[in-house]
């Protein structure tokens, strides 16, 4: 149940013997607890709008620098009726479309067509991030080569892999925002 006014969410959680506030529970007890959440203006508008359906929330951990932060993912959906592109083109011959292609040489290519002609093309290149990623992967390769066989069950060069993952996420968000 989502309480938008007070910005708290009530979740059923498995309680330990004693929680952080000193409250005692019997072992193996499931209890409802209220947790504070942050809701932005746009999200609040979407949640109060009757067109959207709130789906089942998921609690997702994200570990950064040895600390685990927990995020509540609240998926929402909206039914939209769209005509097939062929029918749209018949109804409007000057229909403007935007296409995005993910590639190997370029991270993304945008093409805008209007009236059957290409009016705009934009290539998103990622040479800087590719060079940066390559340097880190070379460091990992050299360290693994020196140390020999990796220890089973442990991930070597964990901080470098985390950095590469965060860098990839940041660049993907940057490109999607620009698109």
MODELLER restraints for C-alpha pairs under 7 A, 6 or more apart:
rsr = mdl.restraints
at = mdl.atoms
rsr.add(forms.Gaussian(group=physical.xy_distance, feature=features.Distance(at['CA:1:A'], at['CA:9:A']), mean=6.60, stdev=0.5))
rsr.add(forms.Gaussian(group=physical.xy_distance, feature=features.Distance(at['CA:1:A'], at['CA:10:A']), mean=6.18, stdev=0.5))
rsr.add(forms.Gaussian(group=physical.xy_distance, feature=features.Distance(at['CA:2:A'], at['CA:9:A']), mean=5.32, stdev=0.5))
rsr.add(forms.Gaussian(group=physical.xy_distance, feature=features.Distance(at['CA:3:A'], at['CA:9:A']), mean=6.20, stdev=0.5))
rsr.add(forms.Gaussian(group=physical.xy_distance, feature=features.Distance(at['CA:7:A'], at['CA:36:A']), mean=6.08, stdev=0.5))
rsr.add(forms.Gaussian(group=physical.xy_distance, feature=features.Distance(at['CA:7:A'], at['CA:37:A']), mean=5.49, stdev=0.5))
rsr.add(forms.Gaussian(group=physical.xy_distance, feature=features.Distance(at['CA:7:A'], at['CA:38:A']), mean=6.50, stdev=0.5))
rsr.add(forms.Gaussian(group=physical.xy_distance, feature=features.Distance(at['CA:7:A'], at['CA:39:A']), mean=6.88, stdev=0.5))
rsr.add(forms.Gaussian(group=physical.xy_distance, feature=features.Distance(at['CA:8:A'], at['CA:34:A']), mean=6.08, stdev=0.5))
rsr.add(forms.Gaussian(group=physical.xy_distance, feature=features.Distance(at['CA:8:A'], at['CA:35:A']), mean=5.36, stdev=0.5))
rsr.add(forms.Gaussian(group=physical.xy_distance, feature=features.Distance(at['CA:8:A'], at['CA:36:A']), mean=4.38, stdev=0.5))
rsr.add(forms.Gaussian(group=physical.xy_distance, feature=features.Distance(at['CA:8:A'], at['CA:37:A']), mean=5.45, stdev=0.5))
rsr.add(forms.Gaussian(group=physical.xy_distance, feature=features.Distance(at['CA:9:A'], at['CA:34:A']), mean=5.54, stdev=0.5))
rsr.add(forms.Gaussian(group=physical.xy_distance, feature=features.Distance(at['CA:9:A'], at['CA:35:A']), mean=5.35, stdev=0.5))
rsr.add(forms.Gaussian(group=physical.xy_distance, feature=features.Distance(at['CA:9:A'], at['CA:36:A']), mean=6.44, stdev=0.5))
rsr.add(forms.Gaussian(group=physical.xy_distance, feature=features.Distance(at['CA:9:A'], at['CA:37:A']), mean=6.76, stdev=0.5))
rsr.add(forms.Gaussian(group=physical.xy_distance, feature=features.Distance(at['CA:10:A'], at['CA:32:A']), mean=6.34, stdev=0.5))
rsr.add(forms.Gaussian(group=physical.xy_distance, feature=features.Distance(at['CA:10:A'], at['CA:33:A']), mean=5.47, stdev=0.5))
rsr.add(forms.Gaussian(group=physical.xy_distance, feature=features.Distance(at['CA:10:A'], at['CA:34:A']), mean=4.39, stdev=0.5))
rsr.add(forms.Gaussian(group=physical.xy_distance, feature=features.Distance(at['CA:10:A'], at['CA:35:A']), mean=6.35, stdev=0.5))
rsr.add(forms.Gaussian(group=physical.xy_distance, feature=features.Distance(at['CA:11:A'], at['CA:32:A']), mean=5.43, stdev=0.5))
rsr.add(forms.Gaussian(group=physical.xy_distance, feature=features.Distance(at['CA:11:A'], at['CA:33:A']), mean=5.49, stdev=0.5))
rsr.add(forms.Gaussian(group=physical.xy_distance, feature=features.Distance(at['CA:11:A'], at['CA:34:A']), mean=6.43, stdev=0.5))
rsr.add(forms.Gaussian(group=physical.xy_distance, feature=features.Distance(at['CA:12:A'], at['CA:30:A']), mean=6.45, stdev=0.5))
rsr.add(forms.Gaussian(group=physical.xy_distance, feature=features.Distance(at['CA:12:A'], at['CA:31:A']), mean=5.43, stdev=0.5))
rsr.add(forms.Gaussian(group=physical.xy_distance, feature=features.Distance(at['CA:12:A'], at['CA:32:A']), mean=4.26, stdev=0.5))
rsr.add(forms.Gaussian(group=physical.xy_distance, feature=features.Distance(at['CA:12:A'], at['CA:33:A']), mean=6.34, stdev=0.5))
rsr.add(forms.Gaussian(group=physical.xy_distance, feature=features.Distance(at['CA:13:A'], at['CA:30:A']), mean=5.56, stdev=0.5))
rsr.add(forms.Gaussian(group=physical.xy_distance, feature=features.Distance(at['CA:13:A'], at['CA:31:A']), mean=5.62, stdev=0.5))
rsr.add(forms.Gaussian(group=physical.xy_distance, feature=features.Distance(at['CA:13:A'], at['CA:32:A']), mean=6.24, stdev=0.5))
rsr.add(forms.Gaussian(group=physical.xy_distance, feature=features.Distance(at['CA:14:A'], at['CA:28:A']), mean=6.82, stdev=0.5))
rsr.add(forms.Gaussian(group=physical.xy_distance, feature=features.Distance(at['CA:14:A'], at['CA:29:A']), mean=6.00, stdev=0.5))
rsr.add(forms.Gaussian(group=physical.xy_distance, feature=features.Distance(at['CA:14:A'], at['CA:30:A']), mean=4.51, stdev=0.5))
rsr.add(forms.Gaussian(group=physical.xy_distance, feature=features.Distance(at['CA:14:A'], at['CA:31:A']), mean=6.43, stdev=0.5))
rsr.add(forms.Gaussian(group=physical.xy_distance, feature=features.Distance(at['CA:15:A'], at['CA:25:A']), mean=6.82, stdev=0.5))
rsr.add(forms.Gaussian(group=physical.xy_distance, feature=features.Distance(at['CA:15:A'], at['CA:28:A']), mean=6.87, stdev=0.5))
rsr.add(forms.Gaussian(group=physical.xy_distance, feature=features.Distance(at['CA:15:A'], at['CA:29:A']), mean=5.76, stdev=0.5))
rsr.add(forms.Gaussian(group=physical.xy_distance, feature=features.Distance(at['CA:15:A'], at['CA:30:A']), mean=5.89, stdev=0.5))
rsr.add(forms.Gaussian(group=physical.xy_distance, feature=features.Distance(at['CA:15:A'], at['CA:31:A']), mean=6.48, stdev=0.5))
rsr.add(forms.Gaussian(group=physical.xy_distance, feature=features.Distance(at['CA:16:A'], at['CA:25:A']), mean=6.83, stdev=0.5))
rsr.add(forms.Gaussian(group=physical.xy_distance, feature=features.Distance(at['CA:16:A'], at['CA:27:A']), mean=6.60, stdev=0.5))
rsr.add(forms.Gaussian(group=physical.xy_distance, feature=features.Distance(at['CA:17:A'], at['CA:24:A']), mean=5.75, stdev=0.5))
rsr.add(forms.Gaussian(group=physical.xy_distance, feature=features.Distance(at['CA:17:A'], at['CA:25:A']), mean=5.09, stdev=0.5))
rsr.add(forms.Gaussian(group=physical.xy_distance, feature=features.Distance(at['CA:17:A'], at['CA:26:A']), mean=6.08, stdev=0.5))
rsr.add(forms.Gaussian(group=physical.xy_distance, feature=features.Distance(at['CA:17:A'], at['CA:27:A']), mean=5.56, stdev=0.5))
rsr.add(forms.Gaussian(group=physical.xy_distance, feature=features.Distance(at['CA:18:A'], at['CA:24:A']), mean=4.61, stdev=0.5))
rsr.add(forms.Gaussian(group=physical.xy_distance, feature=features.Distance(at['CA:18:A'], at['CA:25:A']), mean=6.18, stdev=0.5))
rsr.add(forms.Gaussian(group=physical.xy_distance, feature=features.Distance(at['CA:46:A'], at['CA:52:A']), mean=6.80, stdev=0.5))
rsr.add(forms.Gaussian(group=physical.xy_distance, feature=features.Distance(at['CA:51:A'], at['CA:78:A']), mean=6.23, stdev=0.5))
rsr.add(forms.Gaussian(group=physical.xy_distance, feature=features.Distance(at['CA:52:A'], at['CA:76:A']), mean=6.35, stdev=0.5))
rsr.add(forms.Gaussian(group=physical.xy_distance, feature=features.Distance(at['CA:52:A'], at['CA:77:A']), mean=5.56, stdev=0.5))
rsr.add(forms.Gaussian(group=physical.xy_distance, feature=features.Distance(at['CA:52:A'], at['CA:78:A']), mean=4.82, stdev=0.5))
rsr.add(forms.Gaussian(group=physical.xy_distance, feature=features.Distance(at['CA:53:A'], at['CA:76:A']), mean=5.47, stdev=0.5))
rsr.add(forms.Gaussian(group=physical.xy_distance, feature=features.Distance(at['CA:53:A'], at['CA:77:A']), mean=5.27, stdev=0.5))
rsr.add(forms.Gaussian(group=physical.xy_distance, feature=features.Distance(at['CA:53:A'], at['CA:78:A']), mean=6.32, stdev=0.5))
rsr.add(forms.Gaussian(group=physical.xy_distance, feature=features.Distance(at['CA:54:A'], at['CA:75:A']), mean=6.24, stdev=0.5))
rsr.add(forms.Gaussian(group=physical.xy_distance, feature=features.Distance(at['CA:54:A'], at['CA:76:A']), mean=4.53, stdev=0.5))
rsr.add(forms.Gaussian(group=physical.xy_distance, feature=features.Distance(at['CA:54:A'], at['CA:77:A']), mean=6.69, stdev=0.5))
rsr.add(forms.Gaussian(group=physical.xy_distance, feature=features.Distance(at['CA:55:A'], at['CA:74:A']), mean=6.84, stdev=0.5))
rsr.add(forms.Gaussian(group=physical.xy_distance, feature=features.Distance(at['CA:55:A'], at['CA:75:A']), mean=5.37, stdev=0.5))
rsr.add(forms.Gaussian(group=physical.xy_distance, feature=features.Distance(at['CA:55:A'], at['CA:76:A']), mean=5.54, stdev=0.5))
rsr.add(forms.Gaussian(group=physical.xy_distance, feature=features.Distance(at['CA:56:A'], at['CA:74:A']), mean=6.89, stdev=0.5))
rsr.add(forms.Gaussian(group=physical.xy_distance, feature=features.Distance(at['CA:56:A'], at['CA:75:A']), mean=6.89, stdev=0.5))
rsr.add(forms.Gaussian(group=physical.xy_distance, feature=features.Distance(at['CA:57:A'], at['CA:72:A']), mean=6.69, stdev=0.5))
rsr.add(forms.Gaussian(group=physical.xy_distance, feature=features.Distance(at['CA:57:A'], at['CA:73:A']), mean=5.61, stdev=0.5))
rsr.add(forms.Gaussian(group=physical.xy_distance, feature=features.Distance(at['CA:57:A'], at['CA:74:A']), mean=4.57, stdev=0.5))
rsr.add(forms.Gaussian(group=physical.xy_distance, feature=features.Distance(at['CA:57:A'], at['CA:75:A']), mean=6.46, stdev=0.5))
rsr.add(forms.Gaussian(group=physical.xy_distance, feature=features.Distance(at['CA:58:A'], at['CA:72:A']), mean=5.78, stdev=0.5))
rsr.add(forms.Gaussian(group=physical.xy_distance, feature=features.Distance(at['CA:58:A'], at['CA:73:A']), mean=5.16, stdev=0.5))
rsr.add(forms.Gaussian(group=physical.xy_distance, feature=features.Distance(at['CA:58:A'], at['CA:74:A']), mean=6.63, stdev=0.5))
rsr.add(forms.Gaussian(group=physical.xy_distance, feature=features.Distance(at['CA:59:A'], at['CA:70:A']), mean=6.67, stdev=0.5))
rsr.add(forms.Gaussian(group=physical.xy_distance, feature=features.Distance(at['CA:59:A'], at['CA:71:A']), mean=5.79, stdev=0.5))
rsr.add(forms.Gaussian(group=physical.xy_distance, feature=features.Distance(at['CA:59:A'], at['CA:72:A']), mean=4.65, stdev=0.5))
rsr.add(forms.Gaussian(group=physical.xy_distance, feature=features.Distance(at['CA:59:A'], at['CA:73:A']), mean=6.23, stdev=0.5))
rsr.add(forms.Gaussian(group=physical.xy_distance, feature=features.Distance(at['CA:60:A'], at['CA:70:A']), mean=5.67, stdev=0.5))
rsr.add(forms.Gaussian(group=physical.xy_distance, feature=features.Distance(at['CA:60:A'], at['CA:71:A']), mean=5.17, stdev=0.5))
rsr.add(forms.Gaussian(group=physical.xy_distance, feature=features.Distance(at['CA:60:A'], at['CA:72:A']), mean=6.20, stdev=0.5))
rsr.add(forms.Gaussian(group=physical.xy_distance, feature=features.Distance(at['CA:60:A'], at['CA:73:A']), mean=6.93, stdev=0.5))
rsr.add(forms.Gaussian(group=physical.xy_distance, feature=features.Distance(at['CA:61:A'], at['CA:68:A']), mean=6.31, stdev=0.5))
rsr.add(forms.Gaussian(group=physical.xy_distance, feature=features.Distance(at['CA:61:A'], at['CA:69:A']), mean=5.81, stdev=0.5))
rsr.add(forms.Gaussian(group=physical.xy_distance, feature=features.Distance(at['CA:61:A'], at['CA:70:A']), mean=4.54, stdev=0.5))
rsr.add(forms.Gaussian(group=physical.xy_distance, feature=features.Distance(at['CA:61:A'], at['CA:71:A']), mean=6.29, stdev=0.5))
rsr.add(forms.Gaussian(group=physical.xy_distance, feature=features.Distance(at['CA:62:A'], at['CA:68:A']), mean=5.62, stdev=0.5))
rsr.add(forms.Gaussian(group=physical.xy_distance, feature=features.Distance(at['CA:62:A'], at['CA:69:A']), mean=5.31, stdev=0.5))
rsr.add(forms.Gaussian(group=physical.xy_distance, feature=features.Distance(at['CA:62:A'], at['CA:70:A']), mean=6.21, stdev=0.5))
rsr.add(forms.Gaussian(group=physical.xy_distance, feature=features.Distance(at['CA:63:A'], at['CA:69:A']), mean=6.21, stdev=0.5))
rsr.add(forms.Gaussian(group=physical.xy_distance, feature=features.Distance(at['CA:89:A'], at['CA:95:A']), mean=6.11, stdev=0.5))
rsr.add(forms.Gaussian(group=physical.xy_distance, feature=features.Distance(at['CA:93:A'], at['CA:115:A']), mean=5.86, stdev=0.5))
rsr.add(forms.Gaussian(group=physical.xy_distance, feature=features.Distance(at['CA:94:A'], at['CA:114:A']), mean=5.67, stdev=0.5))
rsr.add(forms.Gaussian(group=physical.xy_distance, feature=features.Distance(at['CA:94:A'], at['CA:115:A']), mean=3.98, stdev=0.5))
rsr.add(forms.Gaussian(group=physical.xy_distance, feature=features.Distance(at['CA:95:A'], at['CA:114:A']), mean=5.72, stdev=0.5))
rsr.add(forms.Gaussian(group=physical.xy_distance, feature=features.Distance(at['CA:95:A'], at['CA:115:A']), mean=5.92, stdev=0.5))
rsr.add(forms.Gaussian(group=physical.xy_distance, feature=features.Distance(at['CA:96:A'], at['CA:112:A']), mean=6.92, stdev=0.5))
rsr.add(forms.Gaussian(group=physical.xy_distance, feature=features.Distance(at['CA:96:A'], at['CA:113:A']), mean=5.50, stdev=0.5))
rsr.add(forms.Gaussian(group=physical.xy_distance, feature=features.Distance(at['CA:96:A'], at['CA:114:A']), mean=4.31, stdev=0.5))
rsr.add(forms.Gaussian(group=physical.xy_distance, feature=features.Distance(at['CA:96:A'], at['CA:115:A']), mean=6.85, stdev=0.5))
rsr.add(forms.Gaussian(group=physical.xy_distance, feature=features.Distance(at['CA:97:A'], at['CA:112:A']), mean=5.62, stdev=0.5))
rsr.add(forms.Gaussian(group=physical.xy_distance, feature=features.Distance(at['CA:97:A'], at['CA:113:A']), mean=5.29, stdev=0.5))
rsr.add(forms.Gaussian(group=physical.xy_distance, feature=features.Distance(at['CA:97:A'], at['CA:114:A']), mean=6.60, stdev=0.5))
rsr.add(forms.Gaussian(group=physical.xy_distance, feature=features.Distance(at['CA:98:A'], at['CA:110:A']), mean=6.88, stdev=0.5))
rsr.add(forms.Gaussian(group=physical.xy_distance, feature=features.Distance(at['CA:98:A'], at['CA:111:A']), mean=5.71, stdev=0.5))
rsr.add(forms.Gaussian(group=physical.xy_distance, feature=features.Distance(at['CA:98:A'], at['CA:112:A']), mean=4.49, stdev=0.5))
rsr.add(forms.Gaussian(group=physical.xy_distance, feature=features.Distance(at['CA:98:A'], at['CA:113:A']), mean=6.56, stdev=0.5))
rsr.add(forms.Gaussian(group=physical.xy_distance, feature=features.Distance(at['CA:99:A'], at['CA:110:A']), mean=5.61, stdev=0.5))
rsr.add(forms.Gaussian(group=physical.xy_distance, feature=features.Distance(at['CA:99:A'], at['CA:111:A']), mean=5.15, stdev=0.5))
rsr.add(forms.Gaussian(group=physical.xy_distance, feature=features.Distance(at['CA:99:A'], at['CA:112:A']), mean=6.42, stdev=0.5))
rsr.add(forms.Gaussian(group=physical.xy_distance, feature=features.Distance(at['CA:100:A'], at['CA:108:A']), mean=6.58, stdev=0.5))
rsr.add(forms.Gaussian(group=physical.xy_distance, feature=features.Distance(at['CA:100:A'], at['CA:109:A']), mean=5.62, stdev=0.5))
rsr.add(forms.Gaussian(group=physical.xy_distance, feature=features.Distance(at['CA:100:A'], at['CA:110:A']), mean=4.66, stdev=0.5))
rsr.add(forms.Gaussian(group=physical.xy_distance, feature=features.Distance(at['CA:100:A'], at['CA:111:A']), mean=6.59, stdev=0.5))
rsr.add(forms.Gaussian(group=physical.xy_distance, feature=features.Distance(at['CA:101:A'], at['CA:108:A']), mean=5.50, stdev=0.5))
rsr.add(forms.Gaussian(group=physical.xy_distance, feature=features.Distance(at['CA:101:A'], at['CA:109:A']), mean=5.10, stdev=0.5))
rsr.add(forms.Gaussian(group=physical.xy_distance, feature=features.Distance(at['CA:101:A'], at['CA:110:A']), mean=6.54, stdev=0.5))
rsr.add(forms.Gaussian(group=physical.xy_distance, feature=features.Distance(at['CA:102:A'], at['CA:108:A']), mean=4.50, stdev=0.5))
rsr.add(forms.Gaussian(group=physical.xy_distance, feature=features.Distance(at['CA:102:A'], at['CA:109:A']), mean=6.52, stdev=0.5))
rsr.add(forms.Gaussian(group=physical.xy_distance, feature=features.Distance(at['CA:106:A'], at['CA:123:A']), mean=6.60, stdev=0.5))
rsr.add(forms.Gaussian(group=physical.xy_distance, feature=features.Distance(at['CA:106:A'], at['CA:124:A']), mean=5.79, stdev=0.5))
rsr.add(forms.Gaussian(group=physical.xy_distance, feature=features.Distance(at['CA:106:A'], at['CA:125:A']), mean=4.85, stdev=0.5))
rsr.add(forms.Gaussian(group=physical.xy_distance, feature=features.Distance(at['CA:106:A'], at['CA:126:A']), mean=6.71, stdev=0.5))
rsr.add(forms.Gaussian(group=physical.xy_distance, feature=features.Distance(at['CA:107:A'], at['CA:124:A']), mean=5.76, stdev=0.5))
rsr.add(forms.Gaussian(group=physical.xy_distance, feature=features.Distance(at['CA:107:A'], at['CA:125:A']), mean=5.87, stdev=0.5))
rsr.add(forms.Gaussian(group=physical.xy_distance, feature=features.Distance(at['CA:107:A'], at['CA:126:A']), mean=6.36, stdev=0.5))
rsr.add(forms.Gaussian(group=physical.xy_distance, feature=features.Distance(at['CA:108:A'], at['CA:123:A']), mean=6.24, stdev=0.5))
rsr.add(forms.Gaussian(group=physical.xy_distance, feature=features.Distance(at['CA:108:A'], at['CA:124:A']), mean=5.20, stdev=0.5))
rsr.add(forms.Gaussian(group=physical.xy_distance, feature=features.Distance(at['CA:109:A'], at['CA:122:A']), mean=5.71, stdev=0.5))
rsr.add(forms.Gaussian(group=physical.xy_distance, feature=features.Distance(at['CA:109:A'], at['CA:123:A']), mean=4.62, stdev=0.5))
rsr.add(forms.Gaussian(group=physical.xy_distance, feature=features.Distance(at['CA:109:A'], at['CA:124:A']), mean=6.10, stdev=0.5))
rsr.add(forms.Gaussian(group=physical.xy_distance, feature=features.Distance(at['CA:110:A'], at['CA:121:A']), mean=5.51, stdev=0.5))
rsr.add(forms.Gaussian(group=physical.xy_distance, feature=features.Distance(at['CA:110:A'], at['CA:122:A']), mean=5.07, stdev=0.5))
rsr.add(forms.Gaussian(group=physical.xy_distance, feature=features.Distance(at['CA:110:A'], at['CA:123:A']), mean=6.55, stdev=0.5))
rsr.add(forms.Gaussian(group=physical.xy_distance, feature=features.Distance(at['CA:111:A'], at['CA:118:A']), mean=6.92, stdev=0.5))
rsr.add(forms.Gaussian(group=physical.xy_distance, feature=features.Distance(at['CA:111:A'], at['CA:120:A']), mean=5.78, stdev=0.5))
rsr.add(forms.Gaussian(group=physical.xy_distance, feature=features.Distance(at['CA:111:A'], at['CA:121:A']), mean=4.60, stdev=0.5))
rsr.add(forms.Gaussian(group=physical.xy_distance, feature=features.Distance(at['CA:111:A'], at['CA:122:A']), mean=6.72, stdev=0.5))
rsr.add(forms.Gaussian(group=physical.xy_distance, feature=features.Distance(at['CA:112:A'], at['CA:118:A']), mean=5.86, stdev=0.5))
rsr.add(forms.Gaussian(group=physical.xy_distance, feature=features.Distance(at['CA:112:A'], at['CA:119:A']), mean=5.76, stdev=0.5))
rsr.add(forms.Gaussian(group=physical.xy_distance, feature=features.Distance(at['CA:112:A'], at['CA:120:A']), mean=5.05, stdev=0.5))
rsr.add(forms.Gaussian(group=physical.xy_distance, feature=features.Distance(at['CA:112:A'], at['CA:121:A']), mean=6.47, stdev=0.5))
rsr.add(forms.Gaussian(group=physical.xy_distance, feature=features.Distance(at['CA:113:A'], at['CA:119:A']), mean=5.61, stdev=0.5))
rsr.add(forms.Gaussian(group=physical.xy_distance, feature=features.Distance(at['CA:133:A'], at['CA:164:A']), mean=6.48, stdev=0.5))
rsr.add(forms.Gaussian(group=physical.xy_distance, feature=features.Distance(at['CA:136:A'], at['CA:160:A']), mean=6.85, stdev=0.5))
rsr.add(forms.Gaussian(group=physical.xy_distance, feature=features.Distance(at['CA:140:A'], at['CA:157:A']), mean=6.48, stdev=0.5))
rsr.add(forms.Gaussian(group=physical.xy_distance, feature=features.Distance(at['CA:150:A'], at['CA:156:A']), mean=6.82, stdev=0.5))
